[in-house]
Amino acid sequence: MTPQPLPPSLCFGLETQGMKDVRCTLKKFQESWTYDAQITNLKPKRVTVAQDGQPNKSVNFRGCKIIQLRSTDCYEKDDVMPFFLTIGGRCTYTKQDKRDFEIMMRTKQESYAMRLPPNGEYDWPNYKTFETCPFCCKRAKPGAPDTYWMLFQNLMQITHDGIGMRFQCRLTCEDCFEKFTEGQYLQCSVGGGYLQ
């Protein structure tokens, strides 16, 4: 059975064909979808860190707890791959950040133009994905006084030799983040007390 392509209303416009094939969308806000907040415990383990233009290295990860926003019904309602958005925190976006992300999130074609080695084995969306809000699709302006929320989105795509996965940074407008998380509460233990 051939998978149906993502309808235009669910496409962001920068998805690779492999992402479309597994119905992985970059556009995350649909009025009909619901989300749950959860705390996820990442256990300590040895992990591989990809190095840009150098051999990968293996490091010890000490573990941590993260807050994630999980889609609960996008698959049932729109046949879209379920996803998690991991909350990184508040941030600003400088002109130097833009230069850094243009290099870090380059496509293979952009790598050749920059005379740099390809950024990973598979092609992924470039920095425009990073600077475009996943909910309202407005682009962040580097150097503006605005504050954003940094989210990390899990991406998946079908490749020539299997499945490719990666976490993609996403700048999210403060207003969109507040709307998206309205009514979501988590209780965390902080130094013997509780923070909600």
Secondary structure as the mmCIF struct_conf table of DSSP 4:
data_model
#
loop_
_struct_conf.conf_type_id
_struct_conf.id
_struct_conf.beg_label_comp_id
_struct_conf.beg_label_asym_id
_struct_conf.beg_label_seq_id
_struct_conf.end_label_comp_id
_struct_conf.end_label_asym_id
_struct_conf.end_label_seq_id
HELX_LH_PP_P HELX_LH_PP_P1 THR A 2 PRO A 7
HELX_RH_3T_P HELX_RH_3T_P1 PRO A 8 LEU A 10
BEND BEND1 GLY A 13 GLY A 13
HELX_RH_AL_P HELX_RH_AL_P1 GLN A 17 ASP A 21
TURN_TY1_P TURN_TY1_P1 VAL A 22 ARG A 23
BEND BEND2 LEU A 26 LEU A 26
TURN_TY1_P TURN_TY1_P2 GLU A 31 SER A 32
STRN STRN1 TYR A 35 LEU A 42
HELX_LH_PP_P HELX_LH_PP_P2 LYS A 43 PRO A 44
STRN STRN2 LYS A 45 VAL A 49
TURN_TY1_P TURN_TY1_P3 ASP A 52 GLY A 53
BEND BEND3 GLN A 54 GLN A 54
STRN STRN3 LYS A 57 PHE A 61
STRN STRN4 CYS A 64 SER A 71
BEND BEND4 THR A 72 ASP A 73
HELX_RH_AL_P HELX_RH_AL_P2 CYS A 74 ASP A 78
STRN STRN5 PHE A 84 CYS A 91
HELX_RH_AL_P HELX_RH_AL_P3 LYS A 95 MET A 104
TURN_TY1_P TURN_TY1_P4 MET A 105 MET A 105
HELX_RH_AL_P HELX_RH_AL_P4 LYS A 108 MET A 114
TURN_TY1_P TURN_TY1_P5 ARG A 115 ARG A 115
BEND BEND5 ASN A 119 TYR A 122
HELX_RH_AL_P HELX_RH_AL_P5 TYR A 127 PHE A 130
TURN_TY1_P TURN_TY1_P6 GLU A 131 GLU A 131
STRN STRN6 THR A 132 THR A 132
TURN_TY1_P TURN_TY1_P7 PRO A 134 CYS A 136
HELX_LH_PP_P HELX_LH_PP_P3 LYS A 138 LYS A 138
STRN STRN7 ARG A 139 ARG A 139
HELX_LH_PP_P HELX_LH_PP_P4 ALA A 140 ALA A 140
TURN_TY1_P TURN_TY1_P8 PRO A 142 GLY A 143
BEND BEND6 PRO A 145 PRO A 145
STRN STRN8 TYR A 148 THR A 159
TURN_TY1_P TURN_TY1_P9 HIS A 160 ASP A 161
STRN STRN9 GLY A 162 CYS A 173
HELX_RH_AL_P HELX_RH_AL_P6 GLU A 174 THR A 181
TURN_TY1_P TURN_TY1_P10 GLU A 182 GLY A 183
STRN STRN10 CYS A 188 VAL A 190
TURN_TY1_P TURN_TY1_P11 GLY A 191 GLY A 192
STRN STRN11 GLY A 193 LEU A 195
#
